[in-house]
Amino acid sequence: MSDRLDLPQSKLVAIIDAQLELARVGPSFGNLMDRAVLKAAQLTGADGAVIELVEGSEVVYRAACGLAEAQLGLRMQIKGSLSGLVLTTRQAATCTDSETDERVNREACRRVGLRSMAILPLLFGDYAGGVLKLAWREPRPFDQDEVPMGQAITDMTAAMMFHASQDGAHVLQRKVTQDPATGLANRSSFYEQLRVRLDDAITRGGHVGVMVARVRPWRKEVMAELARRFTAECREGDVLARLGGDEFGMILSVAARRSIVQSQVSRFSHAGNAQPVLLPDGAKIEPVIQFGSALFPEDGKGVSDLLAAARETPPATV
């Protein structure tokens, strides 16, 4: 704690404000981690940040912002990485230039687009269950209190996740991959599964269909009811997730051509608008739902490109 006490008062106040913001997030670990990487990047001036959680012999990017956002859901081997060293030693580590540091996975750094980084352990008691990585596009020294400021956010995040880790890995896994309000997969889980589908499609020369649905108003009761309706319309192999406050995402298991994807958009549209949403107080809401879709490989080659294309599709509003 001594390094943190030596910080200037303005930075200490910023850390406290960030920690209070994290404390107000609530029970959603997905939202907690999303907020943590954003606040850590803002406090330290990093170009991006990511939370990697341990799953077996790999780490999975469960939250990401900035230059790392496109890698959300990515799986990486722990062995041979600087993250692996931090997980083993439970001590923070820095890399001033990934092109010259022999401890790092150079190809992975190039894929993300980073040249320097600080990696901070997420400690669940005595166990390092993951890391928070701060990333910069250019080589740089670490002389602006980046490590203690980032570690303060990391420690707060880990503390809020600690009790779930005590309940077992399966409980923690559920909390970090599930949206608590709807019971659906969350954004990181969706990205992870979409990466798997795209890799498979590349291997076999197939297609992948993606659909997004944006909802107004997106209050909790509306999203929960629409999640139920959309789930009832899913075919075997479809993946339905809540990507954000107002947005659902769907990976379509049947997507051989665009006309098939469009027919499924119509089917989900009909289900979502079959009847108003009844609220607990007896009031009714008729949500406005905008749908967009995209088809791999025609509309995009990667996760981010494909979702961007789906969001940019002239919306079908029903």
Secondary structure, DSSP 8 states (H G I E B T S, - for coil): -HHHHTS-HHHHHHHHHHHHHHHTS-S-HHHHHHHHHHHHHHHHT-SEEEEEEEETTEEEEEEEEETTGGGTT-EEESTTSHHHHHHHH-S-EEES-TTT-TTS-HHHHHHHT-SEEEEEEEEETTEEEEEEEEEESS-----SSHHHHHHHHHHHHHHHHHHHHHT-HHHHHHHHHB-TTT-SB-HHHHHHHHHHHHHHHHHHT--EEEEEEEEES--HHHHHHHHHHHHHH--TT-EEEEEETTEEEEEES--SSHHHHHHHHHHHHHHHTSS-EE-TTS-EE--EEEEEEEEETTS-SSHHHHHHHHHHS--EE-
